Amino acid sequence: MEAQRHLAPHHPHSPLVPAKRDPPSPGQSVAEQIEALKQSNEHLRGRVMELELVNDLMKSRVSELESSEQKARSTIENLKSDISGYQVRENELYRKIDKLQDELVGAYKTRHSRSPSSSSRGDEESAAKRRKVSLSELVEEKNQQNAQQSASPVPNGDMKVE
């Protein structure tokens, strides 16, 4: 019912259009007719002012909503940009982790491998059976080495401090 009122303001039952006035009765004097027209005119002016006020309120609300929408869109774009930057950073960190892991594995293998000239057939078999080294084992070994180095005395007899 509300939609019909807004879609068809010319409808006779619409609150936006005043009811039609009956033509002046033949018994009314000209002064009475003029007075009735003045009252009708004042009523219509008041209604126009009310509608202008409602129109202004609606315009300001639409403006507020448009501004809010623009701010939300701007915030969304900023967040998307931030996410993109964080993804790039995450990928860089994963590459660094992979590189460091490769370096640790390489250092571990270099440190724990034997030279090919001095190895016997048994050494080759044991090397083939050697288990895969995990990153946590390498880190633990490095921490133990650092702890041993920091606890070992320096040439002047003092403890080494890092």
Secondary structure, DSSP 8 states (H G I E B T S, - for coil): -HHHHHH-TTSTT-TTS--------TTS-HHHHHHHHHHHHHHHHHHHHHHHHHHHHHHHHHHHHHHHHHHHHHHHHHHHHHHHHHHHHHHHHHHHHHHHHHHHHHHHHHHH---TTT--HHHHHHHHH-----HHHHHHHHHHHHHHHHHSB-TTSSB---
